[in-house]
Amino acid sequence: MCFLCDFSRYKMGLRFLDQYSLLHFASGVVAYFFGIPLIWWFVINVVFEIVENSEFGMNITRNLSFWPGGKAYRDADINILGDIICVLLGWGAAWAVDRFVKKHWPAPVTSVH
């Protein structure tokens, strides 16, 4: 099995991908449809990962009941890279599908009489 995504003995945040990689990807999709430019989405997520993995950020997330996972330790650098790549891939996938649909299935023109 791929060492980057072997979940059989996993702890969150140690591998390139973990159970929250899909959440990161999905947030990229949402960001695209909210109109956040890719460069800003990249900057936002780099800053987010820095703060989330600081002592300050981990203390905050430990006390948020809605936060998925909590954090007892900072993510491995490889996981931080994976998180950032996933948010960018999500944004890029949404952009690609949006362009494809607009090109190949344009909205029907309707007239109101």
C-alpha positions in Angstrom: 0.0 0.0 0.0 1.1 3.5 -0.7 3.0 4.9 2.3 1.5 8.4 1.6 -2.0 7.2 2.3 -1.8 4.0 4.4 -4.7 4.5 6.9 -4.3 1.0 8.5 -2.2 2.4 11.4 -3.0 6.0 10.9 -3.1 9.0 13.2 -4.6 12.1 11.7 -2.1 14.6 10.3 0.9 12.3 9.8 0.5 11.2 6.2 0.2 13.2 2.9 -3.5 12.4 2.9 -5.8 11.6 5.8 -9.5 11.4 6.4 -9.8 15.2 6.2 -8.2 15.4 2.7 -11.7 15.2 1.2 -12.9 18.0 3.4 -10.0 20.2 2.2 -10.9 19.3 -1.4 -14.5 20.1 -0.8 -13.6 23.5 0.7 -11.8 24.3 -2.5 -14.9 23.6 -4.5 -17.0 25.8 -2.2 -14.4 28.6 -2.4 -14.5 28.6 -6.2 -18.3 29.0 -6.2 -18.1 31.8 -3.7 -15.9 33.6 -6.1 -12.6 33.5 -4.1 -9.7 33.8 -6.6 -7.2 30.9 -6.6 -4.3 33.0 -5.4 -6.3 34.3 -2.4 -7.5 30.8 -1.7 -3.9 29.6 -1.7 -2.8 32.5 0.7 -5.8 31.9 3.0 -5.0 28.2 3.3 -1.3 28.7 3.9 -2.1 31.2 6.7 -4.8 28.8 8.0 -2.4 25.9 8.2 0.3 28.0 9.9 -2.2 29.2 12.6 -4.0 25.8 12.9 -0.7 24.1 13.6 0.6 26.6 16.1 0.1 26.2 19.9 -2.3 29.1 19.7 -4.4 27.4 17.0 -4.3 24.0 18.5 -5.6 25.4 21.8 -8.5 27.1 20.0 -9.5 23.9 18.1 -9.3 21.7 21.2 -12.1 23.9 22.7 -14.4 24.0 19.7 -17.0 21.3 19.9 -17.8 21.5 16.2 -14.2 21.2 15.1 -13.5 17.9 13.4 -10.8 15.9 15.1 -9.3 18.2 17.7 -5.5 18.6 17.8 -3.2 17.0 20.3 -0.1 17.6 18.1 0.8 19.6 15.0 0.4 18.1 11.6 3.4 16.7 9.8 4.8 19.0 7.1 3.8 16.4 4.5 0.2 16.6 5.7 0.2 20.4 5.6 1.4 20.1 2.0 -1.3 17.6 1.2 -4.0 19.8 2.8 -2.9 22.8 0.7 -2.7 20.7 -2.5 -6.2 19.3 -1.8 -7.8 22.7 -1.4 -6.2 23.8 -4.6 -7.2 20.7 -6.5 -10.8 21.2 -5.2 -10.8 24.8 -6.5 -9.3 23.6 -9.8 -11.8 20.8 -10.3 -14.7 23.2 -9.7 -13.2 25.6 -12.2 -12.7 22.9 -14.8 -16.2 21.4 -14.4 -17.8 24.9 -14.4 -16.0 25.8 -17.7 -16.8 22.5 -19.3 -20.5 22.8 -18.4 -20.8 26.4 -19.5 -19.1 25.5 -22.8 -20.9 22.3 -23.6 -24.3 22.8 -21.9 -25.0 26.5 -22.0 -28.1 27.6 -20.2 -31.2 27.5 -22.5 -32.3 30.9 -23.8 -35.9 31.5 -22.9 -38.1 34.4 -23.9 -40.8 35.9 -21.8 -43.9 37.1 -23.7 
